[in-house]
Each structure stands twice: as C-alpha cells, then as structure tokens.
Amino acid sequence: MPPSERPGATGAFARAAKGQWAFANNSAQRTTPSWGSLVEYCRSDLVYTEAGHAVAGVHGAGGWGDLRRQCTLRGTPGAEAIRLSSAILQPKAVYSPGAPQRLTTQGDTGRMAEQPIRFAVVGLGMGVHHCKDLVDARGCELVAICDSAPERLEKNREQFGARAYTSYADLLAADDVDVVNICTPSGSHADLSVQALKAGKHVVCEKPPDVTVEAVDRMIAAQQETGRKLMVIFQSRFEPIYRRLKETIESGRLGNLVGVHGTVNWWRAQSYFNSPGMWKGTWALDGGGSLANQGVHTVDILHWLAGPVVEVYGKYGCFAHEIETEDKTVAVLTFANGALGTLTTTTAAYPGLDRTVFIHGSKGSVVVEDDELVRWKIQGESKEAEAEEERQMLASFGKKSDRDATTASDPFAFATRGHMAQFEAFADAVRNDTTPPNSIETTRHTVEILTAVYESGRTGNTIRLG
Ligand SMILES: NC(=O)c1ccc[n+]([C@@H]2O[C@H](COP(=O)([O-])OP(=O)(O)OC[C@H]3O[C@@H](n4cnc5c(N)ncnc54)[C@H](O)[C@@H]3O)[C@@H](O)[C@H]2O)c1
C-alpha cells in the first residue's frame, strides 16, 4: 500500500531509491502535487525528488532516524550532498523504514518526545502565515486562533483545525495555550502583549513591537515582572546572508565601519491603505507609513549589523497616497562606532523596486539587494583570493536565479522560512528557559530610531538617542 494511503498518514511521503520511506509533515508539500517520488539520496544527508525538492536528513542506524526538515532546492539530482546545519535544519518527523507500520512523529522518541509548545495566533491577516508555519515548525503546535472579525475566523477555522475565538479575553483564559502570537495592528501590540504576559502566557509579537518607545517600555516592564518570554518577529535577522554579514563585521574583516546604508523602494496601491480596518497609514495604529511599516525591517537590520545609532536627522512627506502619515522618508544616521548612515524608505516607487543594504568598512564593501548578495568585496591576500571569495559567496548567497549546482555545497542554499525558524527557536527558549532570539529589549532601538526620524521631520531638529 502506498504510504500516503496508510491509515493515519497525513503528511507527504516519498520513496527513496533503496526502498526507504521518508515522511515529511509539511503542509506546503502536502499541497504541492509536483513533489514527485524520490529519485536519489546522496551520501547520508540528502534525498532529491524528481521535482527538485529534497528531504534533508541524517541516515541513522534505524533508517531515517533523524529526518530533518524538508526544503526546496534548485540543485540538480545527483549533485553533491549538502552539508547540514543543525542551526537551520531540525528534526520534524520520521517514518521508520525498518518497521513500515510504525510512523514516528513528534512526541514519540528521544528529542521529539518532548511535549510541543502550544501556540494561539491572534489576528488573521499576517497571522495566517504564522498558522501555516506553526503547523510545520518542530516542537510547536497550533491549538487556537482568534480574530475579532468573525468572517476571518470562519475562513481559517477549518483549514487549521484549531479552536476559534472572537474574544481575546476568552483565549487568554484557555489553559492549554502556552504562547500567544500577536498579529494585530501594530499600535495594539503592547496592550495585547501585556495582557497576555499578565495572564501567564509567553508572547510572540509581530513587528514592530509597537509604535512608540513608551509602549515598548511597557512591554519590557511586563516581561520582566512576569518572567514570561517575549519575542518580536524580525525575520530578516534570520536571513542567512545577514547572519554571515554580521559575523564578518564582528570578526573585524570589514575593518572599521565607514558607511551603513539602507533603502526600501517599494510601491503600495491606495487600495492597500483602504483595506478593512483602515489602520494602515495612520499614526495611532501604524506609527507612520513607509518607514514604520515597510522600512522597519531595514531599520532593524542596520542597527543589528552595525550597532546603535546615536544621532538622527530626518525628513518625510506624503506624495502619492491619501493617508495621514507618509509614503517617503529620508534620514541621516550617526552610529556609536562613528560610521555614517543613510536610510530612505518609500511606498511611492511604482511599480515597486528593490530593498538594498550597503555596508562598507575600511577593508571592504558588501551590497545586499532583496536579501540576496550582489557584491562581496573584502581585501584579501591577493586580487585572485578576493575574487574567489566573492565567487563563492555569490554562489551561496547571491541571486537565487543564478545559484547552480555548486550551491549544493552550502547549507544556506535552500529556502528558509524566517518565521518558522523563529517559532522553533522560541519553542526551544520556552522549553529550556533561555532568552529567545529577537528579545523585546533588542528591538526597542528599532522603534527609537524610526520615531526619531519622524520627530526630526516634524521639528527640524537633529535627535540624540541613548
Ligand atoms: N513580519 C512581516 O513581514 C509582516 C508582514 C505583514 C504584516 N506584519 C505585521 O502584522 C501585523 C498585522 O498586519 P496585517 O497586515 O495582518 O493586518 P490586518 O489588518 O490584515 O490583520 C489584522 C487582524 O487583526 C484583527 N484584530 C484586530 N484587533 C484585534 C483584537 N483585539 N483581537 C482579535 N483580533 C483583532 C483584525 O480583525 C484583523 O483581522 C502588523 O503589526 C504588521 O506590521 C508583519
């Protein structure tokens, strides 16, 4: 009987070349009919499917004893096996080939025997993506959803098979919810987070943590008072290229930082601001416009990479939309380490262009466009060594469309889902009682910088921070 027809089988199955069966409990793959059958597995680490998808795992003594998260690859079947990085590939579910009737999933053995951390998602716009990622995330379980709009709740209730609440208070009273994911309008994040923390829940909060520093400080105070965990979603911090760049800056290879530059040249139609709830483009709930909503990821990544900002001068205006906030900002930043920076954001660049980060130090320059590396020029022992380093970096972190089979040598060559990685890391932090990534304290400065741009634009003053 094909595994997908076996009783109780709900995930995607595929057959490996040597007759082994791999099971992957991933809804994305369940809805991807092109997954195809496995045609090969390479060394111990990887299996390729006809469609170029892969299940990465470790071929343990008991067969697929440690199957790890499946991922999408552009690699060619038969290419060199990818080196696995335990930081980004984690066990999810295993089908044991030695005992065809036994399906091993989270909760059955070893590390997977630990109870999943139970999540509830509040706000079902962006929150729907949270739900999808939580279904797939190792060590996580989606148990409830909540939205004050009944139609959104109804639409998602069946898809996720989770309990549905229109009342946030009722959700917080549920004993079987460990973590509340807050995906409501930005200016409501602090109030809802504080309520959840005080109800004994851990909190994952969408970006930005809230729209004022005062609100973020309330979140920090509630987190410290309750001892619960609080993480803010800033998925760019999980992008492999930014992680590599951060390591490179911290190791000193770029030398002293000189310039730190970010641009967000995007477009949003007026209909985006006229969407239900009408909170986007308002000061109270969006905290601004192209900077506070779209550009906030770039603000966050600039200071995460280059350290704190001590001085801000900014201007803003609204040019192509009917909203009360802005669709264009420009700012000059001075970093504590002396580097000078610029930041420009817009939602008025039709039809939507790029997002870039350009950082240069006394020993090199790096340009990242839309989270893909485009230049990596760092002084090496020779021009040839420099060119070779850039070639390797581009093969691993460059334009996805240009990556070829050589990328199979790098673990970061396959798609990652930044939210999912954060949920898994958060579940680990709850389980092990450690500080989660993107803790609320580390995101306060993001709000401090962006509100300083607005304050500077309003007053004409240069704003000192810290
Ligand atoms: N990380 C990212 O890349 C990313 C992308 C998009 C949005 N976001 C963030 O996600 C948040 C939501 O944005 P969106 O675009 O999904 O907005 P949205 O308006 O589409 O959805 C918000 C939902 O929250 C519900 N809601 C509001 N108050 C509620 C309450 N008190 N209780 C229950 N439900 C409530 C609304 O009914 C609505 O369905 C924002 O903070 C935004 O910045 C992050």
The ligand as a MOL file (V3000), in Angstrom:
LIG
                    3D

  0  0  0     0  0            999 V3000
M  V30 BEGIN CTAB
M  V30 COUNTS 44 48 0 0 0
M  V30 BEGIN ATOM
M  V30 1 N 6.8400 40.2870 9.5200 0
M  V30 2 C 6.3250 40.7310 8.3930 0
M  V30 3 O 6.9590 40.6900 7.3380 0
M  V30 4 C 4.9300 41.2890 8.4180 0
M  V30 5 C 4.1920 41.3400 7.2240 0
M  V30 6 C 2.8970 41.8640 7.2730 0
M  V30 7 C 2.3710 42.3390 8.4550 0
M  V30 8 N 3.1420 42.2890 9.5940 0 CHG=1
M  V30 9 C 2.6050 42.8240 10.8590 0
M  V30 10 O 1.4850 42.0600 11.2500 0
M  V30 11 C 0.5550 42.8750 11.9390 0
M  V30 12 C -0.8200 42.7140 11.2890 0
M  V30 13 O -0.7600 43.1890 9.9630 0
M  V30 14 P -1.8080 42.6580 8.8650 0
M  V30 15 O -1.3370 43.1820 7.5710 0
M  V30 16 O -2.0110 41.2120 9.0310 0 CHG=-1
M  V30 17 O -3.1240 43.4420 9.3330 0
M  V30 18 P -4.6450 43.0600 9.0270 0
M  V30 19 O -5.4530 44.2870 9.2710 0
M  V30 20 O -4.7580 42.3770 7.7130 0
M  V30 21 O -5.0000 41.9600 10.1450 0
M  V30 22 C -5.1310 42.2930 11.4950 0
M  V30 23 C -6.2450 41.4060 12.0780 0
M  V30 24 O -6.2680 41.6060 13.4810 0
M  V30 25 C -7.6360 41.5220 13.8980 0
M  V30 26 N -7.7410 42.1980 15.2060 0
M  V30 27 C -7.5330 43.4940 15.4810 0
M  V30 28 N -7.6520 43.7110 16.8100 0
M  V30 29 C -7.9540 42.5250 17.3670 0
M  V30 30 C -8.2000 42.0990 18.7200 0
M  V30 31 N -8.1400 42.9660 19.7430 0
M  V30 32 N -8.4690 40.8040 18.9350 0
M  V30 33 C -8.5330 39.9180 17.9030 0
M  V30 34 N -8.2950 40.2660 16.6170 0
M  V30 35 C -8.0090 41.5510 16.3590 0
M  V30 36 C -8.3950 42.2140 12.7750 0
M  V30 37 O -9.7580 41.8350 12.7530 0
M  V30 38 C -7.6440 41.7380 11.5550 0
M  V30 39 O -8.2180 40.5710 11.0070 0
M  V30 40 C 1.0910 44.3020 11.8650 0
M  V30 41 O 1.7330 44.6250 13.0700 0
M  V30 42 C 2.0870 44.2650 10.7290 0
M  V30 43 O 3.1570 45.1890 10.8880 0
M  V30 44 C 4.3860 41.7680 9.5800 0
M  V30 END ATOM
M  V30 BEGIN BOND
M  V30 1 1 1 2
M  V30 2 2 2 3
M  V30 3 1 2 4
M  V30 4 1 4 5
M  V30 5 2 4 44
M  V30 6 2 5 6
M  V30 7 1 6 7
M  V30 8 2 7 8
M  V30 9 1 8 9
M  V30 10 1 8 44
M  V30 11 1 9 10
M  V30 12 1 9 42
M  V30 13 1 10 11
M  V30 14 1 11 12
M  V30 15 1 11 40
M  V30 16 1 12 13
M  V30 17 1 13 14
M  V30 18 2 14 15
M  V30 19 1 14 16
M  V30 20 1 14 17
M  V30 21 1 17 18
M  V30 22 2 18 19
M  V30 23 1 18 20
M  V30 24 1 18 21
M  V30 25 1 21 22
M  V30 26 1 22 23
M  V30 27 1 23 24
M  V30 28 1 23 38
M  V30 29 1 24 25
M  V30 30 1 25 26
M  V30 31 1 25 36
M  V30 32 1 26 27
M  V30 33 1 26 35
M  V30 34 2 27 28
M  V30 35 1 28 29
M  V30 36 1 29 30
M  V30 37 2 29 35
M  V30 38 1 30 31
M  V30 39 2 30 32
M  V30 40 1 32 33
M  V30 41 2 33 34
M  V30 42 1 34 35
M  V30 43 1 36 37
M  V30 44 1 36 38
M  V30 45 1 38 39
M  V30 46 1 40 41
M  V30 47 1 40 42
M  V30 48 1 42 43
M  V30 END BOND
M  V30 END CTAB
M  END
